[in-house]
Amino acid sequence: MKSIIVGTAGHIDHGKTALVKALTGIDADRLEEEKRRGITIDLGFAHMELAGANGERLRVGFVDVPGHERFVRNMLAGVGGIDLVLLVIAADEGIKPQTREHFDILKLLGVRQGITVLTKSDAVDAETLEVVRLEVEEFLRGTFLDDGVNRTTSVVAVSSLTGSGIEQLKSELAAAAVHVQVRDPQAVARLPVDRVFTMKGFGTVLTGTLISGTIKREDELGIFPSAKRVRVRGVQVHGHEAEKTIAGQRTALNIAGASTHDLERGMVLAPPGIFEPTRLFDAKLELLPSAPHALRNRARVHFHSYTLETIAEVLLPEDELSDRGSGTNDAKGTKTRSLQLRPGDERFARIRLREPALLLPGDRFIIRQFSPVVTIGGGLVLDAAPARRGVGQRNFLQVLIGESREAILHTRIARRQHDGITASQLVSETGWTKEVIEAQLSTALKQGEIVRVGDRLVHRPAMDTLQLLLLTNVGHFQEKNPLAGGIAKEELREQAKVGVDVFEAALNSLLKDKKIEASGELVRLPGRGVALKDEEAESKAKIEETFKAAGLAVPALNEVLAGLKIDRARAQKIVTLLLREKALIKISDELVFHRRALEELRRKMAAYKSKTQRIDVAQFKTLAGVTRKYAIPLLEYLDRERVTKRVGDAREIL
């Protein structure tokens, strides 16, 4: 059964709640004060089933919103998740201020399906009704509710009192529902919370419109932005018990693990461990032509998205300045442009929220002037994980506006350069499932445009740039250190500032293509190895053999170098070469050991651990066969290598 959410919109006392009751038989005014005062204050909900135009059954959920200007914030909490709108205009009053503001909000939120309803048709004569109809048609001309543009919408005159026109409206609803795009039940679930209460015998209950995905009984969910985890004990869809709820349905969840103190309108339920709340995001921002004045950089506004309401600061980047921007003359008479967004214009902007929220690309939002509070604009979230602004930022955001998921994924991977990005991070940034992401990238992966490195995805041009950087750095190092035999891999990686997996992939590709050579832990350009003279080669062999034969009772390095045939400067360079090759390992300013001696010591420590977990200095001296002169530096070396851990005067063998 197809599910759609229908929202009402319109001026106060134009009959929105009465219309919903006439359609469904349900009074959406649930608060005592609403019934006493005869006006809608908060959101109301109702539902019905309807025979679709193509024969299918439709499950229709209604969100009835308040029309009073003081309660627009409540109206905004209800219309964010609707699929279709009933724009309600009373025939005896016509278009009023909240009619206009509500309609501006609908356009900013990207609502594309709807029906215009002239209520209270029984209160006017036929001639007046026709005059109002013409006024409404003129008001809607060129919009998504204009019959001349979208034949799925129309203007229907009804009377909730007599029932006149109600059946026609139901038929129009069924016809319009055919064109409503079904929300994706396979996407990651998100449920913006619009009500929280306690029900006797059940505990905490929350309600909302499921905007994506599926939620089942016993699912574990996170409450965002707090990320507190809860369990779904029960599910209701339009007032009926269900095993699950799918995208596009009005939903009530009975949850365990949180009280009404942990939840409030504006929070979002989603699977835990996938998303990160944000306080900063990039967006396409539009200012209404009716806005009272231009929006300046760093202006504070009231921000609304789905059921969320908070304070935000609008940051307008300098590179987005319009040539039509207003300007002033400075003291020297030079024309300077101010950072601002003029009524009727749109541009990229960065929004900073007062508190973190769960927002994803594609989410729409409304901004209202800070004071006096009126709706002035809205926009589209493009990137909820923005990078530092830089060259190419505009082009990046321009791609995100498009509908090509493949292009969006490509540009998101490319902006991470050689660091790459994991599939899990892409899910968090886009809200798409791993299956969708893998399907969109399958061709690029096959053709090598995207490179998979472990669990990371790297853009091929970024990998090529990294390889060129590694080659350049190897060449520069060898020019400065001709006797070094090459640069240590770890030093090369740190220079490139790249992760281990991506570095190894780039290095292995260079080795495979024979663009570099490796000798142990050293890498060098082909044919650029160390060319030692006879006496230098002889000295190198003598140094290594001396330390190898010494085991752990090594001689002083200065004594060894003094016995060579070459000068001290060349001898020191040869020692540096042996250290880079990891043949020798320096553990203090004075002590150098051969690699094999230290490897043997590690084996002895492992064997000793099978007898006891601890070893003191005296026991270590006996085990290693060395004096205290060597024992203390060796134990400190083992501490650094995480072979041991000092505990008081002894060591714990790890």
Secondary structure as GFF3:
##gff-version 3
##sequence-region A 1 654
A	DSSP	beta_strand	2	10	.	.	.	ID=ss1
A	DSSP	alpha_helix	16	24	.	.	.	ID=ss2
A	DSSP	alpha_helix	32	37	.	.	.	ID=ss3
A	DSSP	beta_strand	44	51	.	.	.	ID=ss4
A	DSSP	beta_strand	57	64	.	.	.	ID=ss5
A	DSSP	three_ten_helix	69	71	.	.	.	ID=ss6
A	DSSP	alpha_helix	72	79	.	.	.	ID=ss7
A	DSSP	beta_strand	84	90	.	.	.	ID=ss8
A	DSSP	alpha_helix	97	108	.	.	.	ID=ss9
A	DSSP	beta_strand	114	119	.	.	.	ID=ss10
A	DSSP	three_ten_helix	121	123	.	.	.	ID=ss11
A	DSSP	alpha_helix	126	140	.	.	.	ID=ss12
A	DSSP	beta_strand	155	157	.	.	.	ID=ss13
A	DSSP	alpha_helix	166	177	.	.	.	ID=ss14
A	DSSP	beta_strand	191	192	.	.	.	ID=ss15
A	DSSP	beta_strand	195	199	.	.	.	ID=ss16
A	DSSP	beta_strand	203	209	.	.	.	ID=ss17
A	DSSP	beta_strand	214	216	.	.	.	ID=ss18
A	DSSP	beta_strand	220	224	.	.	.	ID=ss19
A	DSSP	beta_strand	228	237	.	.	.	ID=ss20
A	DSSP	beta_strand	240	242	.	.	.	ID=ss21
A	DSSP	beta_strand	244	246	.	.	.	ID=ss22
A	DSSP	beta_strand	250	256	.	.	.	ID=ss23
A	DSSP	beta_strand	268	270	.	.	.	ID=ss24
A	DSSP	beta_strand	278	287	.	.	.	ID=ss25
A	DSSP	beta_strand	295	296	.	.	.	ID=ss26
A	DSSP	beta_strand	299	305	.	.	.	ID=ss27
A	DSSP	beta_strand	308	315	.	.	.	ID=ss28
A	DSSP	three_ten_helix	318	320	.	.	.	ID=ss29
A	DSSP	beta_strand	327	329	.	.	.	ID=ss30
A	DSSP	beta_strand	335	337	.	.	.	ID=ss31
A	DSSP	beta_strand	340	341	.	.	.	ID=ss32
A	DSSP	beta_strand	346	357	.	.	.	ID=ss33
A	DSSP	beta_strand	364	369	.	.	.	ID=ss34
A	DSSP	beta_strand	375	383	.	.	.	ID=ss35
A	DSSP	alpha_helix	393	401	.	.	.	ID=ss36
A	DSSP	alpha_helix	405	415	.	.	.	ID=ss37
A	DSSP	three_ten_helix	417	419	.	.	.	ID=ss38
A	DSSP	beta_strand	421	422	.	.	.	ID=ss39
A	DSSP	alpha_helix	423	430	.	.	.	ID=ss40
A	DSSP	alpha_helix	434	446	.	.	.	ID=ss41
A	DSSP	beta_strand	450	453	.	.	.	ID=ss42
A	DSSP	beta_strand	456	459	.	.	.	ID=ss43
A	DSSP	alpha_helix	460	480	.	.	.	ID=ss44
A	DSSP	beta_strand	487	488	.	.	.	ID=ss45
A	DSSP	alpha_helix	489	496	.	.	.	ID=ss46
A	DSSP	alpha_helix	500	512	.	.	.	ID=ss47
A	DSSP	beta_strand	517	519	.	.	.	ID=ss48
A	DSSP	beta_strand	522	524	.	.	.	ID=ss49
A	DSSP	alpha_helix	534	550	.	.	.	ID=ss50
A	DSSP	alpha_helix	557	562	.	.	.	ID=ss51
A	DSSP	alpha_helix	568	580	.	.	.	ID=ss52
A	DSSP	beta_strand	584	586	.	.	.	ID=ss53
A	DSSP	beta_strand	592	594	.	.	.	ID=ss54
A	DSSP	alpha_helix	595	609	.	.	.	ID=ss55
A	DSSP	beta_strand	614	616	.	.	.	ID=ss56
A	DSSP	alpha_helix	617	624	.	.	.	ID=ss57
A	DSSP	alpha_helix	628	640	.	.	.	ID=ss58
A	DSSP	beta_strand	644	647	.	.	.	ID=ss59
A	DSSP	beta_strand	650	653	.	.	.	ID=ss60
###
